[in-house]
Amino acid sequence: MPPTDRHPIIMAAMGTGLAPFRAFIQHRAYLKRSGKEIGPVVLYFGCRYSKKDYLYGDELAAFSAEGVLTDLKVAFSRDQKEKFYVQHHIDRDPELLYKRLITQQGFFYLCGSAKQVPIDIRAAVVKAIVEISNTTEEMASDLVNQMQIKGQYNVEAW
Ligand SMILES: NC(=O)c1ccc[n+]([C@@H]2O[C@H](COP(=O)([O-])OP(=O)(O)OC[C@H]3O[C@@H](n4cnc5c(N)ncnc54)[C@H](OP(=O)(O)O)[C@@H]3O)[C@@H](O)[C@H]2O)c1
């Protein structure tokens, strides 16, 4: 976890990958309710259908209303004809990802399927860094590698 509770946490959860992040968010909520200062909490969440699969929608909305969850970006992949995934939110708003991860030195956590998801989301993170900082893809990719080594970019995939 980040060295302080004021560092942002940025979570990308696919489906059942939300499970560990409920605990991350609940912990920050506990700190906030205890009067402690907490940093931004960003959740990108992807599931198939809003009606069938967004099981913790009410809980997440309550955390947003409470100011614990700073940014909630949800992608329902099968509610429309074209697939819409978590990384499309990053593509749409690269400034948000860049601000929380690079400017504010947040810690990134990805949890979900091990096949294509970590590759695609990493590519979106690299692309956001390239777009906002005007660097090369190679340098942005190196930066993410360094973050991974330092524990600032974490993947739990199965
Ligand atoms: N029977 C059911 O109704 C049902 C419903 C949900 C899950 N399941 C099963 O339950 C198990 C766990 O499912 P889960 O909820 O953890 O995961 P999941 O439903 O398989 O995936 C979660 C979300 O990740 C999306 N996704 C797929 N490829 C992606 C990529 N490259 N980048 C970003 N997002 C991507 C999926 O979209 P797409 O799948 O639309 O591409 C879906 O919206 C699986 O075995 C699944 O088959 C069954």
The ligand as an SDF file (V2000), in Angstrom:
LIG
                    3D

 48 52  0  0  0  0  0  0  0  0999 V2000
  -23.3040  -16.6320  -16.1000 N   0  0  0  0  0  0  0  0  0  0  0  0
  -23.2110  -15.3270  -16.0820 C   0  0  0  0  0  0  0  0  0  0  0  0
  -24.1710  -14.6070  -16.2990 O   0  0  0  0  0  0  0  0  0  0  0  0
  -21.8960  -14.7180  -15.7700 C   0  0  0  0  0  0  0  0  0  0  0  0
  -21.8170  -13.3400  -15.6270 C   0  0  0  0  0  0  0  0  0  0  0  0
  -20.5750  -12.8050  -15.3060 C   0  0  0  0  0  0  0  0  0  0  0  0
  -19.4810  -13.6570  -15.1350 C   0  0  0  0  0  0  0  0  0  0  0  0
  -19.5970  -14.9900  -15.2870 N   0  0  0  0  0  0  0  0  0  0  0  0
  -18.4380  -15.8830  -15.1030 C   0  0  0  0  0  0  0  0  0  0  0  0
  -17.8610  -15.6310  -13.8320 O   0  0  0  0  0  0  0  0  0  0  0  0
  -16.4290  -15.6970  -13.9310 C   0  0  0  0  0  0  0  0  0  0  0  0
  -15.8440  -14.4200  -13.4130 C   0  0  0  0  0  0  0  0  0  0  0  0
  -16.3180  -13.3320  -14.1610 O   0  0  0  0  0  0  0  0  0  0  0  0
  -15.9390  -11.8590  -13.7990 P   0  0  0  0  0  0  0  0  0  0  0  0
  -17.1860  -11.1090  -13.4660 O   0  0  0  0  0  0  0  0  0  0  0  0
  -14.8410  -11.8340  -12.8190 O   0  0  0  0  0  0  0  0  0  0  0  0
  -15.3180  -11.3510  -15.1420 O   0  0  0  0  0  0  0  0  0  0  0  0
  -15.9500  -11.1720  -16.5630 P   0  0  0  0  0  0  0  0  0  0  0  0
  -17.4190  -10.8940  -16.5170 O   0  0  0  0  0  0  0  0  0  0  0  0
  -15.4660  -12.2750  -17.4180 O   0  0  0  0  0  0  0  0  0  0  0  0
  -15.1950   -9.8110  -17.0230 O   0  0  0  0  0  0  0  0  0  0  0  0
  -15.4030   -8.5940  -16.3400 C   0  0  0  0  0  0  0  0  0  0  0  0
  -15.4360   -7.4840  -17.3380 C   0  0  0  0  0  0  0  0  0  0  0  0
  -14.1590   -7.3640  -17.9810 O   0  0  0  0  0  0  0  0  0  0  0  0
  -14.4020   -7.1680  -19.3610 C   0  0  0  0  0  0  0  0  0  0  0  0
  -13.2380   -7.4630  -20.1990 N   0  0  0  0  0  0  0  0  0  0  0  0
  -13.0030   -8.5280  -21.0180 C   0  0  0  0  0  0  0  0  0  0  0  0
  -11.8400   -8.3680  -21.6730 N   0  0  0  0  0  0  0  0  0  0  0  0
  -11.3310   -7.1900  -21.2800 C   0  0  0  0  0  0  0  0  0  0  0  0
  -10.1480   -6.4770  -21.6080 C   0  0  0  0  0  0  0  0  0  0  0  0
   -9.2450   -6.9500  -22.4610 N   0  0  0  0  0  0  0  0  0  0  0  0
   -9.9380   -5.3020  -20.9950 N   0  0  0  0  0  0  0  0  0  0  0  0
  -10.8240   -4.7990  -20.1150 C   0  0  0  0  0  0  0  0  0  0  0  0
  -11.9690   -5.4100  -19.7730 N   0  0  0  0  0  0  0  0  0  0  0  0
  -12.2050   -6.6020  -20.3350 C   0  0  0  0  0  0  0  0  0  0  0  0
  -15.5720   -8.0890  -19.6360 C   0  0  0  0  0  0  0  0  0  0  0  0
  -16.1650   -7.7560  -20.8800 O   0  0  0  0  0  0  0  0  0  0  0  0
  -16.7470   -8.8230  -21.9300 P   0  0  0  0  0  0  0  0  0  0  0  0
  -16.7830  -10.1810  -21.2530 O   0  0  0  0  0  0  0  0  0  0  0  0
  -18.0840   -8.3060  -22.2760 O   0  0  0  0  0  0  0  0  0  0  0  0
  -15.8030   -8.7780  -23.0910 O   0  0  0  0  0  0  0  0  0  0  0  0
  -16.4540   -7.7340  -18.4530 C   0  0  0  0  0  0  0  0  0  0  0  0
  -17.1760   -6.5400  -18.6930 O   0  0  0  0  0  0  0  0  0  0  0  0
  -16.1130  -15.9550  -15.4200 C   0  0  0  0  0  0  0  0  0  0  0  0
  -15.8340  -17.3200  -15.5670 O   0  0  0  0  0  0  0  0  0  0  0  0
  -17.3870  -15.5730  -16.1250 C   0  0  0  0  0  0  0  0  0  0  0  0
  -17.5500  -16.3560  -17.3050 O   0  0  0  0  0  0  0  0  0  0  0  0
  -20.7910  -15.5240  -15.5860 C   0  0  0  0  0  0  0  0  0  0  0  0
  1  2  1  0
  2  3  2  0
  2  4  1  0
  4  5  1  0
  4 48  2  0
  5  6  2  0
  6  7  1  0
  7  8  2  0
  8  9  1  0
  8 48  1  0
  9 10  1  0
  9 46  1  0
 10 11  1  0
 11 12  1  0
 11 44  1  0
 12 13  1  0
 13 14  1  0
 14 15  2  0
 14 16  1  0
 14 17  1  0
 17 18  1  0
 18 19  2  0
 18 20  1  0
 18 21  1  0
 21 22  1  0
 22 23  1  0
 23 24  1  0
 23 42  1  0
 24 25  1  0
 25 26  1  0
 25 36  1  0
 26 27  1  0
 26 35  1  0
 27 28  2  0
 28 29  1  0
 29 30  1  0
 29 35  2  0
 30 31  1  0
 30 32  2  0
 32 33  1  0
 33 34  2  0
 34 35  1  0
 36 37  1  0
 36 42  1  0
 37 38  1  0
 38 39  2  0
 38 40  1  0
 38 41  1  0
 42 43  1  0
 44 45  1  0
 44 46  1  0
 46 47  1  0
M  CHG  2   8   1  16  -1
M  END
$$$$
